[in-house]
Amino acid sequence: MSESIIKAKSVSKIVSTNQEHLTILEKVNLEIKTGESVAIVGSSGAGKSTLMTLLAGLDTPTQGDIHLMQRTISKMNDEERAALRCDSVGFVFQSFLLVPSLSALENVTLPGLLKGERENTERAEMLLNSVGLANRIHHLPSQLSGGEQQRVALARAFMTEPDILFADEPTGNLDQHTAANIIELLFELNKQHGTTLVLVTHDSELASRCDRVLHMQAGLLEEK
């Protein structure tokens, strides 16, 4: 049996304002095995994206512990968490977050350069080819459609061969046909690389393709 790559133990997130304490997550327990694909679903404001940012080490919980790659990231400082993300984690966001002044090829090579590696244009071209953008590698994001930009973001996420890929509404801004293509690509790349997938989504087709579906409601987590 494969080992756990992500664990959350009694994780809560409470945000304080002048007037009140708002509980966004309450005593969440979660375990994800290496190579698993897991969808986190639920209505807007249920705490899905907050949970993902905590699991990825982009934020810290108010209470509880989070283990990523067998390390307790909830006890790490910002620099330690950033180093672990750089080594082991890929991200795909709904808003793509491509660098406007860089070509598709340069956007895909960027994560490797940020890790201090040599520019690997050969791998970047291979990934862009695998997402159907072989003829668009020198185009800027502004010259690409939304679907093409999302495919660049997907190629970029796999550039450093991450152990875990977190995707927040990866099909949210796309038409149905393009969304279906992105779903196929996600699972194809996941299969090729053995990457653990954690997806926050409203897309029922995307969720149904995952090994497990977790449902969030008012900060509480349950398995469907």
N, CA and C atoms as a LAMMPS dump frame, in Angstrom:
ITEM: TIMESTEP
0
ITEM: NUMBER OF ATOMS
672
ITEM: BOX BOUNDS ff ff ff
-5.0000000000000000e+02 5.0000000000000000e+02
-5.0000000000000000e+02 5.0000000000000000e+02
-5.0000000000000000e+02 5.0000000000000000e+02
ITEM: ATOMS id mol type element x y z
1 1 1 N 0.852 -1.198 0
2 1 2 C 0 0 0
3 1 3 C 0.891 1.253 0
4 2 1 N 0.543 2.225 -0.869
5 2 2 C 1.373 3.424 -0.953
6 2 3 C 1.242 4.258 0.315
7 3 1 N 2.306 5.01 0.598
8 3 2 C 2.309 5.802 1.834
9 3 3 C 1.593 7.132 1.621
10 4 1 N 1.271 7.775 2.732
11 4 2 C 0.585 9.076 2.664
12 4 3 C 1.567 10.157 2.241
13 5 1 N 1.133 10.994 1.308
14 5 2 C 1.965 12.117 0.875
15 5 3 C 1.457 13.426 1.477
16 6 1 N 0.163 13.423 1.869
17 6 2 C -0.45 14.586 2.52
18 6 3 C -1.284 14.098 3.698
19 7 1 N -1.128 14.764 4.853
20 7 2 C -1.959 14.453 6.024
21 7 3 C -2.35 15.752 6.702
22 8 1 N -3.608 15.831 7.084
23 8 2 C -4.076 16.95 7.915
24 8 3 C -4.684 16.365 9.177
25 9 1 N -4.257 16.871 10.336
26 9 2 C -4.75 16.371 11.615
27 9 3 C -5.391 17.506 12.404
28 10 1 N -6.701 17.412 12.601
29 10 2 C -7.475 18.396 13.379
30 10 3 C -7.147 19.832 12.979
31 11 1 N -7.17 20.085 11.667
32 11 2 C -6.784 21.399 11.144
33 11 3 C -7.968 22.371 11.165
34 12 1 N -7.764 23.505 11.818
35 12 2 C -8.759 24.583 11.835
36 12 3 C -8.119 25.87 11.34
37 13 1 N -8.915 26.702 10.7
38 13 2 C -8.466 28.03 10.28
39 13 3 C -9.492 29.04 10.743
40 14 1 N -9.047 29.952 11.61
41 14 2 C -9.93 30.965 12.17
42 14 3 C -9.363 32.338 11.813
43 15 1 N -10.209 33.186 11.253
44 15 2 C -9.799 34.541 10.89
45 15 3 C -10.477 35.508 11.841
46 16 1 N -9.68 36.393 12.422
47 16 2 C -10.227 37.351 13.39
48 16 3 C -10.417 38.721 12.748
49 17 1 N -11.576 39.307 12.963
50 17 2 C -11.822 40.692 12.576
51 17 3 C -12.054 41.481 13.866
52 18 1 N -12.294 42.772 13.721
53 18 2 C -12.541 43.597 14.914
54 18 3 C -13.785 43.139 15.669
55 19 1 N -14.766 42.66 14.902
56 19 2 C -16.048 42.316 15.512
57 19 3 C -16.154 40.85 15.969
58 20 1 N -15.491 39.936 15.219
59 20 2 C -15.757 38.519 15.483
60 20 3 C -14.603 37.618 15.048
61 21 1 N -14.713 36.349 15.439
62 21 2 C -13.813 35.301 14.974
63 21 3 C -14.592 34.442 13.987
64 22 1 N -14.067 34.339 12.767
65 22 2 C -14.746 33.578 11.72
66 22 3 C -14.013 32.254 11.504
67 23 1 N -14.724 31.141 11.728
68 23 2 C -14.13 29.821 11.524
69 23 3 C -14.342 29.391 10.072
70 24 1 N -13.238 29.309 9.319
71 24 2 C -13.32 28.93 7.903
72 24 3 C -13.194 27.41 7.746
73 25 1 N -12.323 26.796 8.541
74 25 2 C -12.179 25.338 8.571
75 25 3 C -12.252 24.878 10.015
76 26 1 N -12.888 23.728 10.247
77 26 2 C -13.036 23.243 11.617
78 26 3 C -12.63 21.775 11.736
79 27 1 N -11.499 21.54 12.416
80 27 2 C -11.024 20.192 12.761
81 27 3 C -11.074 19.223 11.579
82 28 1 N -10.421 19.648 10.499
83 28 2 C -10.378 18.818 9.291
84 28 3 C -9.31 17.732 9.438
85 29 1 N -9.692 16.491 9.167
86 29 2 C -8.761 15.364 9.117
87 29 3 C -8.776 14.794 7.705
88 30 1 N -7.59 14.546 7.174
89 30 2 C -7.484 14.158 5.774
90 30 3 C -6.187 13.397 5.555
91 31 1 N -6.246 12.386 4.688
92 31 2 C -5.045 11.645 4.322
93 31 3 C -5.114 11.327 2.838
94 32 1 N -4.058 11.639 2.117
95 32 2 C -3.999 11.376 0.681
96 32 3 C -2.759 10.548 0.388
97 33 1 N -2.941 9.462 -0.335
98 33 2 C -1.84 8.551 -0.646
99 33 3 C -1.062 9.029 -1.877
100 34 1 N 0.178 8.614 -1.978
101 34 2 C 1.006 8.928 -3.133
102 34 3 C 0.353 8.414 -4.411
103 35 1 N 0.229 9.288 -5.42
104 35 2 C -0.33 8.899 -6.709
105 35 3 C -1.841 8.983 -6.8
106 36 1 N -2.513 9.29 -5.702
107 36 2 C -3.974 9.409 -5.702
108 36 3 C -4.422 10.684 -6.406
109 37 1 N -5.647 10.655 -6.923
110 37 2 C -6.289 11.884 -7.398
111 37 3 C -7.52 12.127 -6.533
112 38 1 N -7.583 13.329 -5.954
113 38 2 C -8.645 13.672 -5.007
114 38 3 C -9.285 14.99 -5.414
115 39 1 N -10.609 14.997 -5.5
116 39 2 C -11.342 16.232 -5.781
117 39 3 C -11.948 16.762 -4.489
118 40 1 N -11.836 18.073 -4.281
119 40 2 C -12.489 18.739 -3.152
120 40 3 C -13.597 19.596 -3.735
121 41 1 N -14.848 19.261 -3.39
122 41 2 C -15.996 19.965 -3.958
123 41 3 C -16.808 20.617 -2.846
124 42 1 N -17.722 21.506 -3.242
125 42 2 C -18.559 22.198 -2.26
126 42 3 C -18.945 23.565 -2.784
127 43 1 N -19.883 24.199 -2.127
128 43 2 C -20.366 25.498 -2.582
129 43 3 C -19.324 26.576 -2.339
130 44 1 N -19.504 27.731 -2.969
131 44 2 C -18.611 28.866 -2.764
132 44 3 C -18.624 29.265 -1.286
133 45 1 N -17.444 29.536 -0.743
134 45 2 C -17.342 29.936 0.652
135 45 3 C -17.316 28.782 1.637
136 46 1 N -17.281 27.535 1.107
137 46 2 C -17.289 26.362 1.995
138 46 3 C -15.923 26.103 2.632
139 47 1 N -14.866 26.717 2.065
140 47 2 C -13.528 26.531 2.621
141 47 3 C -12.604 25.695 1.754
142 48 1 N -13.016 25.364 0.524
143 48 2 C -12.225 24.494 -0.362
144 48 3 C -10.849 25.078 -0.674
145 49 1 N -10.844 26.325 -1.163
146 49 2 C -9.569 26.938 -1.554
147 49 3 C -8.683 27.193 -0.332
148 50 1 N -9.31 27.525 0.792
149 50 2 C -8.531 27.704 2.034
150 50 3 C -7.839 26.407 2.414
151 51 1 N -8.561 25.288 2.326
152 51 2 C -7.958 23.993 2.64
153 51 3 C -6.796 23.708 1.7
154 52 1 N -6.97 23.979 0.413
155 52 2 C -5.895 23.715 -0.539
156 52 3 C -4.653 24.559 -0.238
157 53 1 N -4.853 25.831 0.078
158 53 2 C -3.696 26.677 0.372
159 53 3 C -2.96 26.209 1.631
160 54 1 N -3.693 25.647 2.586
161 54 2 C -3.062 25.11 3.797
162 54 3 C -2.296 23.826 3.481
163 55 1 N -2.919 22.928 2.714
164 55 2 C -2.264 21.664 2.363
165 55 3 C -0.996 21.904 1.552
166 56 1 N -1.009 22.965 0.74
167 56 2 C 0.139 23.278 -0.106
168 56 3 C 1.207 24.103 0.61
169 57 1 N 0.927 24.51 1.844
170 57 2 C 1.9 25.301 2.583
171 57 3 C 1.948 26.759 2.182
172 58 1 N 0.898 27.236 1.495
173 58 2 C 0.829 28.654 1.135
174 58 3 C 0.331 29.502 2.299
175 59 1 N -0.249 28.825 3.3
176 59 2 C -0.736 29.483 4.509
177 59 3 C -0.589 28.48 5.657
178 60 1 N -0.736 28.947 6.878
179 60 2 C -0.604 28.053 8.031
180 60 3 C -1.928 27.961 8.788
181 61 1 N -2.224 26.801 9.377
182 61 2 C -3.48 26.647 10.115
183 61 3 C -3.434 27.366 11.459
184 62 1 N -4.593 27.72 11.973
185 62 2 C -4.692 28.291 13.317
186 62 3 C -4.438 27.205 14.353
187 63 1 N -4.954 26.003 14.064
188 63 2 C -4.762 24.843 14.946
189 63 3 C -4.542 23.612 14.081
190 64 1 N -3.867 22.611 14.667
191 64 2 C -3.67 21.349 13.972
192 64 3 C -2.354 21.294 13.215
193 65 1 N -2.086 20.118 12.633
194 65 2 C -0.828 19.894 11.913
195 65 3 C -1.091 19.416 10.492
196 66 1 N -0.211 19.844 9.587
197 66 2 C -0.261 19.389 8.204
198 66 3 C 1.093 18.795 7.83
199 67 1 N 1.055 17.602 7.265
200 67 2 C 2.268 16.913 6.831
201 67 3 C 2.254 16.809 5.312
202 68 1 N 3.322 17.267 4.688
203 68 2 C 3.471 17.22 3.237
204 68 3 C 4.805 16.568 2.933
205 69 1 N 4.797 15.527 2.127
206 69 2 C 6.036 14.803 1.81
207 69 3 C 6.744 14.327 3.084
208 70 1 N 5.943 13.847 4.041
209 70 2 C 6.44 13.333 5.324
210 70 3 C 7.146 14.403 6.174
211 71 1 N 6.864 15.657 5.896
212 71 2 C 7.422 16.736 6.712
213 71 3 C 6.274 17.583 7.27
214 72 1 N 6.453 18.057 8.517
215 72 2 C 5.382 18.823 9.174
216 72 3 C 5.49 20.287 8.746
217 73 1 N 4.758 20.633 7.679
218 73 2 C 4.913 21.984 7.135
219 73 3 C 4.276 23.04 8.022
220 74 1 N 3.327 22.626 8.867
221 74 2 C 2.68 23.603 9.753
222 74 3 C 3.642 24.127 10.814
223 75 1 N 4.784 23.456 10.961
224 75 2 C 5.794 23.907 11.934
225 75 3 C 6.961 24.645 11.253
226 76 1 N 6.919 24.723 9.931
227 76 2 C 8.013 25.362 9.187
228 76 3 C 7.812 26.874 9.089
229 77 1 N 8.908 27.58 8.837
230 77 2 C 8.784 29.01 8.541
231 77 3 C 8.513 29.194 7.033
232 78 1 N 8.276 30.449 6.621
233 78 2 C 7.911 30.729 5.226
234 78 3 C 8.961 30.232 4.236
235 79 1 N 10.236 30.445 4.558
236 79 2 C 11.308 30.053 3.639
237 79 3 C 11.397 28.541 3.48
238 80 1 N 11.235 27.813 4.582
239 80 2 C 11.288 26.353 4.523
240 80 3 C 10.129 25.792 3.707
241 81 1 N 8.952 26.365 3.905
242 81 2 C 7.794 25.909 3.131
243 81 3 C 7.968 26.228 1.652
244 82 1 N 8.5 27.397 1.351
245 82 2 C 8.72 27.794 -0.045
246 82 3 C 9.718 26.852 -0.724
247 83 1 N 10.757 26.457 -0.005
248 83 2 C 11.76 25.542 -0.569
249 83 3 C 11.143 24.178 -0.88
250 84 1 N 10.282 23.697 0.015
251 84 2 C 9.625 22.403 -0.2
252 84 3 C 8.67 22.483 -1.396
253 85 1 N 7.926 23.582 -1.493
254 85 2 C 7.026 23.764 -2.644
255 85 3 C 7.81 23.792 -3.95
256 86 1 N 8.925 24.492 -3.928
257 86 2 C 9.752 24.633 -5.126
258 86 3 C 10.256 23.27 -5.604
259 87 1 N 10.6 22.405 -4.641
260 87 2 C 11.144 21.087 -4.963
261 87 3 C 10.077 20.085 -5.387
262 88 1 N 8.892 20.156 -4.797
263 88 2 C 7.968 19.017 -4.871
264 88 3 C 6.552 19.314 -5.331
265 89 1 N 6.182 20.598 -5.479
266 89 2 C 4.774 20.939 -5.691
267 89 3 C 4.593 21.744 -6.974
268 90 1 N 3.529 21.424 -7.72
269 90 2 C 3.129 22.208 -8.878
270 90 3 C 1.749 22.8 -8.635
271 91 1 N 1.457 23.918 -9.297
272 91 2 C 0.171 24.596 -9.12
273 91 3 C -0.45 24.951 -10.469
274 92 1 N -1.765 24.805 -10.546
275 92 2 C -2.538 25.343 -11.67
276 92 3 C -3.688 26.137 -11.058
277 93 1 N -3.742 27.436 -11.391
278 93 2 C -4.777 28.304 -10.838
279 93 3 C -5.784 28.677 -11.923
280 94 1 N -6.977 29.048 -11.485
281 94 2 C -8.038 29.428 -12.422
282 94 3 C -7.616 30.631 -13.273
283 95 1 N -6.814 31.517 -12.689
284 95 2 C -6.424 32.747 -13.388
285 95 3 C -5.107 32.608 -14.163
286 96 1 N -4.617 31.388 -14.31
287 96 2 C -3.436 31.042 -15.106
288 96 3 C -2.108 31.556 -14.513
289 97 1 N -2.056 32.857 -14.157
290 97 2 C -0.861 33.466 -13.551
291 97 3 C 0.39 33.301 -14.416
292 98 1 N 0.231 33.467 -15.724
293 98 2 C 1.388 33.469 -16.618
294 98 3 C 2.051 34.846 -16.58
295 99 1 N 3.362 34.887 -16.844
296 99 2 C 4.083 36.166 -16.89
297 99 3 C 3.831 36.794 -18.26
298 100 1 N 3.162 37.961 -18.317
299 100 2 C 2.714 38.529 -19.597
300 100 3 C 3.837 38.798 -20.594
301 101 1 N 5.03 39.14 -20.092
302 101 2 C 6.132 39.523 -20.983
303 101 3 C 6.943 38.33 -21.481
304 102 1 N 6.609 37.128 -21.026
305 102 2 C 7.338 35.928 -21.436
306 102 3 C 6.519 35.103 -22.409
307 103 1 N 7.204 34.468 -23.356
308 103 2 C 6.527 33.573 -24.299
309 103 3 C 6.035 32.328 -23.569
310 104 1 N 5.217 31.532 -24.268
311 104 2 C 4.751 30.267 -23.69
312 104 3 C 5.948 29.415 -23.261
313 105 1 N 6.94 29.312 -24.127
314 105 2 C 8.135 28.51 -23.825
315 105 3 C 8.855 29.044 -22.584
316 106 1 N 9.02 30.358 -22.5
317 106 2 C 9.721 30.963 -21.362
318 106 3 C 8.929 30.802 -20.071
319 107 1 N 7.596 30.884 -20.158
320 107 2 C 6.77 30.657 -18.969
321 107 3 C 6.942 29.238 -18.447
322 108 1 N 7.056 28.271 -19.353
323 108 2 C 7.184 26.872 -18.94
324 108 3 C 8.579 26.581 -18.364
325 109 1 N 9.614 27.215 -18.91
326 109 2 C 10.966 26.976 -18.377
327 109 3 C 11.212 27.688 -17.049
328 110 1 N 10.376 28.667 -16.718
329 110 2 C 10.605 29.502 -15.539
330 110 3 C 10.75 28.731 -14.218
331 111 1 N 9.877 27.742 -13.899
332 111 2 C 10.025 27.049 -12.612
333 111 3 C 11.396 26.393 -12.414
334 112 1 N 11.949 25.835 -13.493
335 112 2 C 13.274 25.229 -13.395
336 112 3 C 14.343 26.263 -13.104
337 113 1 N 14.241 27.417 -13.753
338 113 2 C 15.208 28.5 -13.53
339 113 3 C 15.118 29.011 -12.092
340 114 1 N 13.886 29.096 -11.57
341 114 2 C 13.705 29.554 -10.19
342 114 3 C 14.308 28.568 -9.186
343 115 1 N 14.408 27.305 -9.592
344 115 2 C 15.044 26.293 -8.735
345 115 3 C 16.568 26.309 -8.864
346 116 1 N 17.09 27.151 -9.764
347 116 2 C 18.537 27.227 -9.964
348 116 3 C 19.057 26.218 -10.974
349 117 1 N 18.129 25.618 -11.742
350 117 2 C 18.538 24.642 -12.746
351 117 3 C 18.836 25.338 -14.07
352 118 1 N 19.541 24.63 -14.946
353 118 2 C 19.798 25.161 -16.284
354 118 3 C 18.49 25.187 -17.078
355 119 1 N 18.407 26.139 -17.997
356 119 2 C 17.201 26.247 -18.815
357 119 3 C 17.047 24.993 -19.677
358 120 1 N 15.919 24.314 -19.512
359 120 2 C 15.69 23.065 -20.232
360 120 3 C 14.592 23.281 -21.264
361 121 1 N 14.969 23.913 -22.401
362 121 2 C 13.966 24.222 -23.427
363 121 3 C 13.463 22.949 -24.101
364 122 1 N 14.299 21.921 -24.136
365 122 2 C 13.887 20.661 -24.768
366 122 3 C 12.688 20.043 -24.029
367 123 1 N 12.782 20.013 -22.692
368 123 2 C 11.669 19.463 -21.902
369 123 3 C 10.437 20.366 -22.017
370 124 1 N 10.652 21.672 -21.982
371 124 2 C 9.534 22.613 -22.088
372 124 3 C 8.814 22.437 -23.429
373 125 1 N 9.577 22.282 -24.506
374 125 2 C 8.971 22.07 -25.819
375 125 3 C 8.198 20.753 -25.854
376 126 1 N 8.755 19.721 -25.221
377 126 2 C 8.079 18.422 -25.177
378 126 3 C 6.739 18.54 -24.449
379 127 1 N 6.733 19.265 -23.319
380 127 2 C 5.499 19.441 -22.552
381 127 3 C 4.474 20.267 -23.332
382 128 1 N 4.934 21.336 -23.972
383 128 2 C 4.02 22.156 -24.772
384 128 3 C 3.461 21.363 -25.949
385 129 1 N 4.286 20.505 -26.52
386 129 2 C 3.82 19.633 -27.592
387 129 3 C 2.756 18.662 -27.06
388 130 1 N 2.981 18.156 -25.839
389 130 2 C 2.045 17.187 -25.252
390 130 3 C 0.689 17.81 -24.943
391 131 1 N 0.653 19.142 -24.781
392 131 2 C -0.634 19.817 -24.552
393 131 3 C -1.146 20.497 -25.824
394 132 1 N -0.549 20.124 -26.977
395 132 2 C -1.05 20.584 -28.266
396 132 3 C -0.678 21.998 -28.646
397 133 1 N 0.453 22.496 -28.122
398 133 2 C 0.845 23.879 -28.406
399 133 3 C 2.205 23.977 -29.103
400 134 1 N 2.558 22.956 -29.865
401 134 2 C 3.864 22.938 -30.526
402 134 3 C 4.062 24.153 -31.438
403 135 1 N 2.971 24.659 -32.022
404 135 2 C 3.082 25.787 -32.961
405 135 3 C 2.868 27.146 -32.286
406 136 1 N 2.757 27.139 -30.953
407 136 2 C 2.454 28.398 -30.249
408 136 3 C 3.509 28.75 -29.204
409 137 1 N 4.655 28.068 -29.262
410 137 2 C 5.614 28.182 -28.144
411 137 3 C 6.221 29.578 -28.002
412 138 1 N 6.259 30.348 -29.092
413 138 2 C 6.873 31.68 -29.017
414 138 3 C 5.838 32.799 -28.867
415 139 1 N 4.576 32.408 -28.676
416 139 2 C 3.525 33.412 -28.496
417 139 3 C 3.481 33.896 -27.051
418 140 1 N 3.149 35.172 -26.891
419 140 2 C 2.934 35.731 -25.554
420 140 3 C 1.541 35.324 -25.062
421 141 1 N 1.311 35.344 -23.73
422 141 2 C -0.018 35.007 -23.212
423 141 3 C -1.144 35.808 -23.866
424 142 1 N -0.89 37.098 -24.169
425 142 2 C -1.93 37.942 -24.769
426 142 3 C -2.301 37.493 -26.181
427 143 1 N -1.445 36.681 -26.793
428 143 2 C -1.708 36.175 -28.147
429 143 3 C -2.361 34.789 -28.124
430 144 1 N -2.652 34.286 -26.918
431 144 2 C -3.239 32.957 -26.761
432 144 3 C -4.658 33.053 -26.218
433 145 1 N -5.496 32.097 -26.572
434 145 2 C -6.851 32.037 -26.017
435 145 3 C -6.786 31.579 -24.561
436 146 1 N -7.929 31.687 -23.857
437 146 2 C -7.973 31.239 -22.462
438 146 3 C -7.591 29.773 -22.317
439 147 1 N -8.112 28.944 -23.229
440 147 2 C -7.803 27.525 -23.181
441 147 3 C -6.327 27.252 -23.422
442 148 1 N -5.733 28.001 -24.356
443 148 2 C -4.302 27.837 -24.638
444 148 3 C -3.459 28.286 -23.446
445 149 1 N -3.865 29.387 -22.816
446 149 2 C -3.129 29.853 -21.635
447 149 3 C -3.182 28.812 -20.509
448 150 1 N -4.358 28.175 -20.337
449 150 2 C -4.483 27.15 -19.301
450 150 3 C -3.601 25.951 -19.606
451 151 1 N -3.458 25.633 -20.892
452 151 2 C -2.582 24.52 -21.275
453 151 3 C -1.106 24.856 -21.024
454 152 1 N -0.742 26.124 -21.241
455 152 2 C 0.622 26.564 -20.898
456 152 3 C 0.835 26.42 -19.393
457 153 1 N -0.17 26.833 -18.61
458 153 2 C -0.073 26.733 -17.147
459 153 3 C 0.076 25.275 -16.713
460 154 1 N -0.605 24.379 -17.408
461 154 2 C -0.522 22.955 -17.096
462 154 3 C 0.87 22.413 -17.413
463 155 1 N 1.395 22.785 -18.577
464 155 2 C 2.759 22.368 -18.944
465 155 3 C 3.768 22.908 -17.944
466 156 1 N 3.599 24.164 -17.546
467 156 2 C 4.507 24.78 -16.561
468 156 3 C 4.465 24.032 -15.229
469 157 1 N 3.264 23.617 -14.824
470 157 2 C 3.122 22.917 -13.54
471 157 3 C 3.875 21.591 -13.527
472 158 1 N 4.004 20.961 -14.702
473 158 2 C 4.69 19.665 -14.773
474 158 3 C 6.175 19.795 -15.136
475 159 1 N 6.652 21.024 -15.321
476 159 2 C 8.026 21.247 -15.776
477 159 3 C 9.054 20.636 -14.836
478 160 1 N 8.839 20.771 -13.536
479 160 2 C 9.828 20.28 -12.565
480 160 3 C 9.457 18.897 -12.022
481 161 1 N 8.556 18.198 -12.742
482 161 2 C 8.103 16.866 -12.333
483 161 3 C 7.69 16.832 -10.858
484 162 1 N 6.673 17.605 -10.497
485 162 2 C 6.274 17.693 -9.086
486 162 3 C 5.707 16.369 -8.572
487 163 1 N 5.903 16.13 -7.293
488 163 2 C 5.297 14.964 -6.655
489 163 3 C 3.799 15.165 -6.471
490 164 1 N 3.408 16.438 -6.265
491 164 2 C 2.006 16.785 -6.016
492 164 3 C 1.622 17.955 -6.912
493 165 1 N 0.429 17.865 -7.517
494 165 2 C -0.105 18.99 -8.27
495 165 3 C -1.405 19.446 -7.617
496 166 1 N -1.439 20.713 -7.208
497 166 2 C -2.654 21.333 -6.677
498 166 3 C -3.271 22.177 -7.796
499 167 1 N -4.553 21.971 -8.055
500 167 2 C -5.23 22.739 -9.092
501 167 3 C -6.51 23.332 -8.52
502 168 1 N -6.616 24.654 -8.582
503 168 2 C -7.789 25.361 -8.042
504 168 3 C -8.676 25.788 -9.206
505 169 1 N -9.809 25.104 -9.375
506 169 2 C -10.754 25.369 -10.462
507 169 3 C -10.043 25.433 -11.822
508 170 1 N -9.309 24.366 -12.197
509 170 2 C -8.526 24.431 -13.435
510 170 3 C -9.355 24.548 -14.706
511 171 1 N -10.647 24.233 -14.633
512 171 2 C -11.505 24.357 -15.814
513 171 3 C -12.534 25.479 -15.668
514 172 1 N -12.399 26.281 -14.619
515 172 2 C -13.424 27.269 -14.271
516 172 3 C -13.67 28.342 -15.301
517 173 1 N -12.628 28.769 -16.035
518 173 2 C -12.778 29.859 -17.005
519 173 3 C -12.918 29.371 -18.439
520 174 1 N -13.118 28.06 -18.613
521 174 2 C -13.034 27.485 -19.952
522 174 3 C -14.393 27.021 -20.455
523 175 1 N -14.563 27.034 -21.791
524 175 2 C -15.785 26.485 -22.369
525 175 3 C -15.775 24.961 -22.215
526 176 1 N -16.909 24.334 -22.462
527 176 2 C -17.073 22.908 -22.173
528 176 3 C -16.089 22.029 -22.941
529 177 1 N -15.89 22.329 -24.217
530 177 2 C -14.987 21.515 -25.049
531 177 3 C -13.542 21.637 -24.56
532 178 1 N -13.108 22.885 -24.307
533 178 2 C -11.74 23.105 -23.83
534 178 3 C -11.549 22.496 -22.45
535 179 1 N -12.568 22.629 -21.592
536 179 2 C -12.495 22.045 -20.249
537 179 3 C -12.301 20.53 -20.331
538 180 1 N -13.033 19.878 -21.238
539 180 2 C -12.908 18.424 -21.405
540 180 3 C -11.491 18.048 -21.824
541 181 1 N -10.893 18.86 -22.712
542 181 2 C -9.511 18.596 -23.145
543 181 3 C -8.529 18.754 -21.984
544 182 1 N -8.743 19.791 -21.163
545 182 2 C -7.857 20.034 -20.02
546 182 3 C -7.963 18.881 -19.02
547 183 1 N -9.188 18.375 -18.797
548 183 2 C -9.371 17.235 -17.894
549 183 3 C -8.583 16.024 -18.391
550 184 1 N -8.69 15.754 -19.696
551 184 2 C -7.945 14.617 -20.271
552 184 3 C -6.446 14.805 -20.062
553 185 1 N -5.974 16.026 -20.304
554 185 2 C -4.543 16.314 -20.145
555 185 3 C -4.078 16.125 -18.704
556 186 1 N -4.886 16.622 -17.767
557 186 2 C -4.529 16.491 -16.349
558 186 3 C -4.282 15.034 -15.973
559 187 1 N -5.208 14.177 -16.36
560 187 2 C -5.095 12.774 -15.948
561 187 3 C -4.059 12.01 -16.779
562 188 1 N -3.849 12.463 -18.016
563 188 2 C -2.808 11.85 -18.841
564 188 3 C -1.429 12.166 -18.261
565 189 1 N -1.219 13.43 -17.917
566 189 2 C 0.064 13.831 -17.325
567 189 3 C 0.242 13.196 -15.949
568 190 1 N -0.852 13.112 -15.189
569 190 2 C -0.82 12.452 -13.884
570 190 3 C -0.372 11.003 -14.029
571 191 1 N -0.908 10.316 -15.04
572 191 2 C -0.573 8.908 -15.269
573 191 3 C 0.889 8.762 -15.685
574 192 1 N 1.339 9.648 -16.564
575 192 2 C 2.722 9.588 -17.059
576 192 3 C 3.735 9.786 -15.934
577 193 1 N 3.432 10.706 -15.018
578 193 2 C 4.414 11.109 -14.005
579 193 3 C 4.141 10.532 -12.616
580 194 1 N 2.987 9.85 -12.43
581 194 2 C 2.644 9.317 -11.109
582 194 3 C 2.405 10.408 -10.08
583 195 1 N 1.989 11.576 -10.58
584 195 2 C 1.801 12.738 -9.717
585 195 3 C 0.509 12.618 -8.9
586 196 1 N 0.584 12.984 -7.63
587 196 2 C -0.613 13.069 -6.785
588 196 3 C -1.382 14.331 -7.172
589 197 1 N -2.686 14.19 -7.431
590 197 2 C -3.516 15.327 -7.83
591 197 3 C -4.472 15.715 -6.718
592 198 1 N -4.505 17 -6.387
593 198 2 C -5.501 17.53 -5.457
594 198 3 C -6.208 18.671 -6.181
595 199 1 N -7.493 18.473 -6.473
596 199 2 C -8.228 19.413 -7.312
597 199 3 C -9.396 20.031 -6.555
598 200 1 N -9.451 21.355 -6.531
599 200 2 C -10.634 22.062 -6.044
600 200 3 C -11.469 22.372 -7.273
601 201 1 N -12.738 21.927 -7.28
602 201 2 C -13.519 22.091 -8.507
603 201 3 C -15.024 22.138 -8.258
604 202 1 N -15.717 22.854 -9.161
605 202 2 C -17.179 22.796 -9.245
606 202 3 C -17.592 21.854 -10.376
607 203 1 N -16.612 21.369 -11.134
608 203 2 C -16.853 20.579 -12.339
609 203 3 C -17.125 19.121 -11.963
610 204 1 N -18.388 18.699 -12.11
611 204 2 C -18.752 17.341 -11.679
612 204 3 C -18.065 16.267 -12.514
613 205 1 N -17.821 16.568 -13.799
614 205 2 C -17.118 15.586 -14.647
615 205 3 C -15.68 15.401 -14.171
616 206 1 N -15.022 16.51 -13.859
617 206 2 C -13.653 16.444 -13.355
618 206 3 C -13.604 15.69 -12.031
619 207 1 N -14.527 15.997 -11.124
620 207 2 C -14.551 15.329 -9.82
621 207 3 C -14.77 13.826 -9.972
622 208 1 N -15.645 13.442 -10.912
623 208 2 C -15.971 12.02 -11.081
624 208 3 C -14.794 11.21 -11.604
625 209 1 N -13.823 11.871 -12.222
626 209 2 C -12.643 11.174 -12.754
627 209 3 C -11.624 10.856 -11.652
628 210 1 N -11.766 11.506 -10.505
629 210 2 C -10.793 11.332 -9.425
630 210 3 C -11.048 10.031 -8.648
631 211 1 N -10.003 9.554 -7.977
632 211 2 C -10.124 8.343 -7.15
633 211 3 C -11.099 8.56 -5.996
634 212 1 N -11.073 9.765 -5.424
635 212 2 C -11.932 10.079 -4.287
636 212 3 C -12.487 11.48 -4.43
637 213 1 N -13.687 11.689 -3.851
638 213 2 C -14.297 13.02 -3.821
639 213 3 C -14.547 13.393 -2.368
640 214 1 N -14.016 14.545 -1.955
641 214 2 C -14.223 15.073 -0.602
642 214 3 C -15.134 16.286 -0.701
643 215 1 N -16.122 16.329 0.187
644 215 2 C -17.108 17.408 0.138
645 215 3 C -16.917 18.349 1.319
646 216 1 N -16.813 19.643 1.004
647 216 2 C -16.692 20.648 2.067
648 216 3 C -17.998 21.401 2.213
649 217 1 N -18.413 21.561 3.457
650 217 2 C -19.625 22.336 3.737
651 217 3 C -19.415 23.104 5.038
652 218 1 N -19.465 24.429 4.942
653 218 2 C -19.311 25.309 6.109
654 218 3 C -18.083 24.941 6.949
655 219 1 N -16.963 24.693 6.237
656 219 2 C -15.696 24.431 6.933
657 219 3 C -15.491 23.026 7.431
658 220 1 N -16.471 22.142 7.174
659 220 2 C -16.35 20.747 7.594
660 220 3 C -16.127 19.886 6.362
661 221 1 N -15.363 18.811 6.531
662 221 2 C -14.996 17.934 5.414
663 221 3 C -15.608 16.56 5.594
664 222 1 N -16.192 16.056 4.506
665 222 2 C -16.696 14.676 4.547
666 222 3 C -16.426 14.021 3.206
667 223 1 N -16.264 12.699 3.217
668 223 2 C -16.018 11.97 1.985
669 223 3 C -17.351 11.539 1.386
670 224 1 N -17.482 11.745 0.078
671 224 2 C -18.752 11.39 -0.591
672 224 3 C -18.7 9.944 -1.055
